[in-house]
Amino acid sequence: MLATAIPAGQISWTSNTPSIVAVSPDGKVTGVSPGTGEVKASSGGESATANVIALPPFVDLTLGRSHACARTAQNVLYCWGDNAVAALGKTSPEICPSQLRQCSTLPRSLVEATNFVQLSGGGSGITCGLTSGGNAFCWGHNRDDWIGPTTDTCTVEGVGTSACARTPVAVPGGRVFTSIALGGAHACALTPGGAAYCWGLGGDQLGVASTETCAGAPCNRTPLAVAGGLSFTTLAPGNQHTCGIAVGGAAYCWGDNAVGQLGRPGPGGPAPTLVSGGHSFLALSAYSTQTCGVETGGDAYCWGDNGFGQLGDNSTAASSVPRLVAGGLKFTVVAASLEHTCGLTIAGGAYCWGQNTGLQVSGQLGNGSTTPSQVPVPVAGGRAFVQLLAGRQATCGRTASGLVYCWGDNRFGQLGIGNLTLAYSLLPLGVAGAP
């Protein structure tokens, strides 16, 4: 964060919290350690102070339905956004007035969540992490104890009381994993040998017959191996379906196939089935009822629901087979969401397509407009990102220097800008005042 440079001698700059922020004679503020600091400007016997938030660079980022979490190189975790069901962990001091629920408009450290080396946010208000030893923990919405037994409860205005976990809970089973990914209300993880395990609420999207019942619906509270014995390199859970990239690059999906989200015609089911087209993928992303992937050559393909143009093929027709994203861009990753999709080009440029407005929210595409697009449009600002993720109606990107920028929905504070004055943003805004 930079203050306006003023010739030395006219204004004297001091930091009242030098252990958190330092300030140079010309007003340049530098973070020393995480926290909220105070900078003072004095001139002619008068002075003024300003609060400055100092955050370390982030090396990893994840988004859930309406919350975000980021990790530092020292494996300290910061979260912001909706905390109605404890997706941020501990109790938040703020209340989102339009929703009458706990939230945080700025990143807050989750001191209980240390030593996590990988993160994943889920669509129903859940966050999970893997420790350096490969142990999985989750916190947040815990209906029917599917993330592990807890005694916490969370009250959501207008909805009621639900079980939740305000501190990380060990995933049952004691297995060691190398990666973890969350869907709407289920999770999947990979073992060191590439075996896929899933657990949570639901049926076929778990990839294995359910052995338990949660609230009258099938579920598995303990991770069970996905049928078929395939070895995977990547897993991408959606809402009622799951996909993964097998060793060699072929994509397989299982679960519901009502709108073609499994990438092949026909009914769904629990057994992984090959995505049509013979594609070899490097990256994969699923959300709700759509899936997208990036081929080894950089072409992006999407399949499933397309009611708002989120497949990016210049149409609104659903597809049960992968459709090439229009525009001829070469991508490294894609981020599928409910009604929009985003991707990073090889040069780090961010592009988005699909819905760009909606009930109480606009700006998911980040291009300064509220116009939906059936083809990729560039995110405003020209920043290069190294990571890009999409929540339900918001999108965030992380730069190589560790700064995070978000756009779209802010009703729950998920833009991380320190206030709820803006219900949404059509342009990327720096989290915690990033320039």
Long-range contacts (C-beta under 8 A, 24 or more apart in sequence): 1-29, 1-31, 1-52, 1-433, 1-434, 1-435, 2-27, 2-28, 2-29, 2-435, 3-27, 3-28, 3-29, 3-39, 3-41, 10-43, 11-41, 11-42, 11-43, 12-41, 12-42, 12-43, 13-39, 13-40, 13-41, 13-42, 14-39, 14-40, 14-42, 15-39, 15-40, 16-40, 16-49, 20-52, 20-54, 21-52, 21-54, 31-55, 31-56, 34-76, 34-109, 52-433, 53-106, 53-418, 53-432, 53-433, 55-107, 55-431, 55-432, 56-402, 57-401, 57-402, 57-403, 58-398, 58-402, 58-403, 58-404, 59-402, 60-118, 60-119, 60-387, 60-398, 61-119, 61-387, 61-389, 61-396, 61-398, 61-404, 62-119, 62-120, 62-121, 62-127, 62-389, 63-121, 63-389, 63-390, 63-391, 63-394, 63-395, 63-396, 63-414, 64-121, 64-122, 64-123, 64-125, 64-126, 64-127, 64-140, 64-182, 64-391, 65-121, 65-122, 65-123, 65-124, 65-125, 65-391, 65-392, 66-125, 66-391, 66-392, 66-393, 66-394, 66-409, 66-411, 66-412, 66-414, 67-121, 67-125, 67-127, 67-391, 67-412, 67-414, 68-121, 68-389, 68-391, 68-396, 68-404, 68-406, 68-414, 68-416, 69-110, 69-119, 69-121, 69-127, 70-107, 70-119, 70-398, 70-404, 71-116, 71-117, 71-119, 75-114, 75-115, 75-116, 75-117, 75-132, 76-109, 76-114, 77-109, 77-110, 77-113, 77-114, 77-116, 77-119, 77-129, 78-107, 78-108, 78-109, 78-110, 79-104, 79-107, 79-108, 79-110, 79-127, 80-104, 80-105, 80-106, 80-107, 80-108, 80-413, 80-414, 80-416, 80-431, 81-412, 81-413, 81-414, 81-416, 82-125, 82-412, 82-413, 82-414, 84-125, 84-154, 84-156, 84-157, 85-124, 85-125, 85-126, 85-140, 85-141, 85-142, 85-154, 85-156, 85-162, 85-164, 86-125, 86-139, 86-140, 86-141, 86-152, 86-154, 86-164, 86-165, 86-166, 87-121, 87-122, 87-125, 87-126, 87-127, 87-139, 87-140, 87-141, 88-127, 89-113, 89-127, 89-139, 89-166, 89-167, 89-168, 90-166, 90-167, 91-166, 94-413, 96-411, 96-412, 96-413, 96-420, 97-420, 98-360, 98-411, 98-420, 98-423, 99-157, 99-411, 99-412, 100-157, 100-158, 101-156, 101-157, 101-412, 103-412, 103-413, 103-420, 104-413, 105-413, 105-416, 105-417, 105-418, 105-419, 105-420, 106-413, 106-416, 106-417, 106-418, 106-432, 107-416, 107-431, 107-432, 112-167, 112-168, 113-137, 113-139, 113-167, 113-168, 118-179, 118-180, 120-180, 120-181, 120-182, 120-187, 121-182, 121-391, 122-182, 122-183, 122-184, 122-185, 122-187, 123-182, 123-183, 123-184, 123-185, 123-239, 123-287, 123-288, 123-392, 124-184, 124-185, 126-182, 126-185, 126-187, 127-182, 128-171, 128-180, 128-182, 128-187, 129-168, 129-180, 130-177, 130-178, 130-179, 130-180, 130-189, 133-176, 134-176, 134-177, 134-178, 134-192, 135-170, 135-171, 135-174, 135-176, 135-177, 136-170, 136-171, 136-175, 136-177, 136-180, 136-187, 136-189, 137-168, 137-169, 137-170, 137-171, 138-165, 138-168, 138-169, 138-171, 138-187, 139-164, 139-165, 139-166, 139-167, 139-168, 139-169, 140-164, 140-165, 141-185, 142-169, 143-185, 143-201, 143-214, 143-215, 144-201, 144-214, 144-215, 144-219, 144-221, 145-221, 146-185, 146-199, 146-200, 146-201, 146-214, 146-219, 146-221, 147-171, 147-187, 147-200, 148-172, 148-221, 171-199, 171-223, 172-199, 172-221, 172-222, 172-223, 173-222, 173-223, 175-223, 179-234, 179-235, 181-235, 181-236, 181-237, 182-237, 183-237, 183-238, 183-239, 183-242, 183-286, 184-237, 184-238, 184-239, 184-240, 184-288, 186-237, 186-242, 187-223, 187-237, 188-226, 188-235, 188-237, 188-242, 188-244, 189-223, 189-235, 190-232, 190-233, 190-235, 193-231, 194-231, 194-232, 194-233, 194-247, 195-225, 195-226, 195-229, 195-231, 195-232, 196-225, 196-226, 196-230, 196-232, 196-235, 196-244, 197-223, 197-224, 197-225, 197-226, 198-223, 198-224, 198-226, 198-237, 198-242, 199-223, 199-224, 202-240, 202-255, 203-255, 203-270, 204-240, 204-241, 204-254, 204-255, 204-256, 204-268, 204-269, 204-270, 205-237, 205-238, 205-239, 205-240, 205-241, 205-242, 205-254, 205-255, 205-256, 206-242, 206-270, 207-242, 207-254, 207-255, 207-270, 207-271, 207-272, 208-270, 209-270, 226-254, 226-272, 227-254, 227-270, 227-271, 227-272, 228-252, 228-271, 228-272, 230-272, 234-283, 234-284, 236-284, 236-285, 236-286, 236-291, 237-286, 238-286, 238-287, 238-288, 238-289, 238-290, 238-291, 238-336, 239-287, 239-288, 239-289, 240-289, 241-268, 241-286, 241-289, 241-291, 242-286, 243-275, 243-284, 243-286, 243-291, 244-272, 244-284, 245-281, 245-282, 245-283, 245-284, 245-293, 248-280, 249-279, 249-280, 249-281, 249-282, 249-296, 250-274, 250-275, 250-278, 250-279, 250-280, 250-281, 251-275, 251-279, 251-281, 251-284, 251-293, 253-291, 256-289, 257-320, 258-289, 259-289, 259-290, 259-304, 259-305, 259-318, 259-320, 260-303, 260-304, 260-305, 260-318, 260-319, 260-320, 260-321, 261-286, 261-289, 261-290, 261-291, 261-303, 261-304, 261-305, 262-291, 262-320, 263-291, 263-303, 263-304, 263-320, 263-321, 263-322, 264-320, 264-321, 265-320, 265-321, 266-320, 275-303, 275-322, 276-320, 276-321, 276-322, 277-301, 277-321, 277-322, 279-322, 282-332, 283-331, 283-332, 283-333, 283-334, 284-334, 285-333, 285-334, 285-335, 285-336, 285-341, 286-336, 287-336, 287-337, 287-338, 287-390, 288-336, 288-337, 288-338, 290-336, 290-341, 291-336, 292-325, 292-334, 292-336, 292-341, 292-343, 293-322, 293-334, 294-331, 294-332, 294-333, 294-334, 294-343, 297-330, 298-329, 298-330, 298-331, 298-332, 298-346, 299-324, 299-325, 299-330, 299-331, 300-324, 300-325, 300-329, 300-331, 300-334, 300-343, 301-325, 302-334, 302-336, 302-341, 307-339, 308-339, 308-340, 308-354, 308-355, 308-372, 309-353, 309-354, 309-355, 309-372, 309-373, 309-374, 309-375, 310-336, 310-337, 310-339, 310-340, 310-341, 310-353, 310-354, 310-355, 311-341, 312-341, 312-353, 312-354, 312-374, 312-375, 312-376, 313-374, 314-374, 314-375, 315-374, 316-374, 325-353, 325-375, 325-376, 326-374, 326-375, 326-376, 327-351, 327-375, 327-376, 329-376, 333-387, 333-388, 335-388, 335-389, 335-390, 335-395, 336-390, 337-364, 337-390, 337-391, 337-392, 337-393, 337-395, 338-392, 338-393, 339-364, 339-393, 340-364, 340-365, 340-390, 340-395, 341-390, 342-379, 342-388, 342-390, 342-395, 343-376, 343-388, 344-385, 344-386, 344-387, 344-388, 344-397, 347-384, 348-384, 348-385, 348-386, 348-400, 349-378, 349-379, 349-382, 349-384, 350-378, 350-379, 350-383, 350-385, 350-388, 350-397, 351-376, 351-377, 351-378, 351-379, 352-376, 352-377, 352-379, 352-395, 353-377, 358-393, 360-411, 360-423, 360-424, 361-393, 361-408, 361-409, 361-411, 361-423, 361-424, 362-408, 362-424, 362-426, 363-407, 363-408, 363-409, 363-424, 363-425, 363-426, 363-427, 364-390, 364-393, 364-394, 364-395, 364-407, 364-408, 364-409, 365-395, 366-395, 366-407, 366-408, 366-426, 366-427, 366-428, 367-426, 368-426, 368-427, 369-426, 370-426, 379-407, 379-428, 380-427, 380-428, 381-405, 381-427, 381-428, 383-428, 393-424, 396-431, 397-428, 403-430, 403-431, 403-434, 403-435, 404-430, 404-431, 404-434, 405-429, 405-430, 405-431, 405-434, 406-431
